[in-house]
Amino acid sequence: MIQTPETKLFDYPKFWAECFGPAPFLPTSRKEMSKLGWDSCDIILVTGDAYVDHPSFGMAVIGRMLESQGFRVGIIDQPDWHSKDAFMALGRPNLFFGVTAGNMDSMINHYTADRRLRHDDAYTPDNVHGKRPDRATLAYTQRCKEAYKEVPVIIGGIEASLRRIAHYDYWSDKVRRSVLFDAKADLLVYGNAERPLIEVAHRLANGEDVKAIRDVRGTAFLTKDALPEWSGLDSTTLDTPGKIDPIPNPYGADDMGCELGSKFDDAPANQTAQAIEVKPANAGRKPKPWEKQYILLPAYDQVRADKVLYAHTSRIFHMETNPGCARALMQRHGDRHVWLNPPAIPLETDEMDGVFGLPYARIPHPKYQGKKIPAYDMIKTSVNIMRGCFGGCSFCSITEHEGRIIQSRSQDSILNEIEQIKEKVPGFTGVISDLGGPTANMYHLRCKSPKAEATCRRLSCIYPDICGHMDTDHTPTIELYQAARKIPGIKKILIASGVRYDLAVEDPRYVRELAQHHVGGYLKIAPEHIEEGPLSIMMKPGMGSYHRFKQLFDKYSKEAGKEQYLIPYFISAHPGTTDEDMVHLAQWLKQNNFKLDQVQNFYPSPLANATAVWHTQKNSLHKVSHKSEDVPVAKGGRQRRLHKALLRYHDPENWPLIREALTKMGLSRLIGTSANCLVPPAGKEGQRGARRGPAKTALTKHTGLGQFDKPKGKRHGANRGGDHRDAEGPQGTQRRNGGKPSGKPSGNAGGKGQGTPGKPAANGKPSGSRKPSGNGKPSASRKGSGKPQRQRAN
């Protein structure tokens, strides 16, 4: 099984400042510090988001966690980065600055999938754009160093986490080096930050130099050479990784390196324990082959120049994400190396309960004077029940950030949070908008074999098939839903997180519970595509699971006497997708009477598997070579527009582009007025159709940020939410391909539906001008699709 940490999260001796107790809000000004009786802050956190004291916002979680350890923590939120002055507002921190761009990657926050500038920011009061810079982690870190040069700076959050090694940068269309070099930070914490950051904070408080802290899991730093006592595997070429000679021990011992082979078998199990006086918890056990072993990745210059080596590096990187067996990684950049320690050990249930049980005010800081923060409005009545995802979708960055190990809270902890929402959230109506996480239905699901869980390197536990070791019993989730809806004062528990339907059909009881009690008329699920080519690159199941889930959903909805409908989501221009694939998908949509209002174009996010495929045109999900077959990738702007247009085949604005493409593809038969045609012909009849416009469409905004209502008179792009599925744990949540403003470790946003038409009414039925048709499918006469929110992690 995965080893346990030497010190659990809440077992550290408290720092002396514990005597001050928890603050109503972490201070953001000297005046607030004075009211608390503080003369200084021990730690100052800098964030690109507004400060909302809620467990869905990363800085609140990290700040309250550090406060629980006895540290005095201040927050500098959305500082003016044009000078160092704003970074000196709270004075010099005694220990360190902690820097994050916020719950979302700043570049995805600023630009659409077509690299067009956005004009709002859901994490800012009044939705105002421009309160954070591009590449905010770099700008903030440099200003912190300018303000107090000698103070350590530790970077984290989704932006830093997904740039920890050399990575393809979509916005500049080139491979950039690790963020550590550009930011000049002292340490990078990746993934869920609680465990590594708490250890680092206590060690700094005990007088250690930040440059000497090199053994904390879940951290990365710069180094001249490989660390002593570590042996290496050379993976700088496409050949089988070879052994690197151990680094000589500077103190003269010749037995310090951990090596593969029979030496482990021959060594006495208690050898280490005899050599030291104070034994760590695991001192007596036999070391595993991957412990104290690192992999030397191809250098930055190599992966920048050779796309096949980039694909190879991506493959190795993703195979080393299991905290039970991951090796350290090292990558040369010039005369130095980036060193990545293995991922942090996942939190246990009692630790998760402790994190979410901290004294959050659950509202924005009072200094905003009631200004609307859309991301908060969306998640204020949602509850995060777990972290992690073992789905492995290639376009999703949850694995890179949170990992595949599911970390679940206890039922009591979740129910207590619902009680707090009743008490603390202004204007609470009795509706919980979501009980979820990266997915809705992985709560308490883990590998049934501890040994397999600790050693598995599969990229997905459920693709191409569900692993025989994987638990598919949804009983804990069903019991949680049942207990939650029995709480006095709770009228409705909605499930807004994306349902992994191929997993749900393994336990029809869950589908029945979901359909009969927790759907407000429409349920979003994400097949993503119908063709094998793109699905194989996405690592998503075929449509068989979708049809099976639909049968169960329709059956149980009918038994409950409810008219409820599934709203499927799809990605256009995903790697592996041809023009013909998109035509087939458009035909499927028309045959099933789906008319999508807004669609999601693939957004290449840093370090995602699909991004490596998009950049290199090689399938890095498997071993690659220069002879590997190229993967079709829609890179050109015109082709990307065509793929998006085909998803919206019913929109007259797209007809000229579709007609031209169909003609070139030899598919002119799909141009006409018959039921089998996608678009009408050009000319008078087509022009009349264009003037009439399509029938009212099924509104399917895909991305989290796209859910917020827009001012009338403005045109908003189809990818407003940012189509980037990144996941963020305590540092916030920017989920999968859409920035989900939910603290749910990284996949789905808890929160309200999208926009106004079709909003669920108090009785749980869709309101507005839409009326479901009697054929079990979203009808063309309906305006909207229930506006399901796009926070997907399935």
DAQUI-V34863 format. One record per run of one state. SS is the DSSP state (hx for helix, st for strand, lp for the rest). FROM is the first residue (numbers start at 1). LEN is the number of residues. If there is no record, write none. Layout:
# DAQUI-V34863
ss={SS;SS}
from={FROM;FROM}
len={LEN;LEN}
This chain:
# DAQUI-V34863
ss={lp;hx;lp;hx;lp;st;lp;st;lp;hx;lp;st;lp;hx;lp;st;lp;hx;st;lp;st;lp;hx;lp;hx;lp;st;lp;hx;lp;st;lp;st;lp;hx;lp;st;lp;hx;lp;hx;lp;st;lp;st;lp;st;lp;hx;lp;hx;lp;st;lp;hx;lp;hx;lp;st;lp;st;lp;hx;lp;st;lp;hx;lp;hx;lp;st;lp;st;lp;hx;lp;st;lp;hx;lp;st;lp;st;lp;st;lp;hx;lp;st;lp;hx;lp;st;lp;hx;lp;hx;lp;st;lp;hx;lp;hx;lp;st;lp;hx;lp;st;lp;st;lp;hx;lp;hx;lp;hx;lp;hx;st;lp;st;lp;hx;lp;st;lp;hx;lp;st;lp;st;lp;st;lp;st;lp}
from={1;16;21;30;37;43;48;52;53;58;69;73;78;85;89;96;101;106;111;112;117;118;125;128;136;148;152;156;157;162;167;170;174;177;179;184;187;190;194;206;210;213;219;224;231;236;242;245;262;267;271;276;293;298;300;306;307;320;328;334;336;341;349;357;364;365;366;369;374;380;382;385;386;388;398;402;407;409;411;425;431;433;434;437;447;448;450;456;470;471;475;486;492;494;501;505;508;518;522;529;532;539;543;560;565;573;579;592;596;597;600;602;609;617;637;648;652;665;668;671;672;679;680;684;693;698;699;705;708;725;726;736;738;760;761;766;767}
len={15;5;9;7;6;5;4;1;5;11;4;5;7;4;7;5;5;5;1;5;1;7;3;8;12;4;4;1;5;5;3;4;3;2;5;3;3;4;12;4;3;6;5;7;5;6;3;17;5;4;5;17;5;2;6;1;13;8;6;2;5;8;8;7;1;1;3;5;6;2;3;1;2;10;4;5;2;2;14;6;2;1;3;10;1;2;6;14;1;4;11;6;2;7;4;3;10;4;7;3;7;4;17;5;8;6;13;4;1;3;2;7;8;20;11;4;13;3;3;1;7;1;4;9;5;1;6;3;17;1;10;2;22;1;5;1;28}
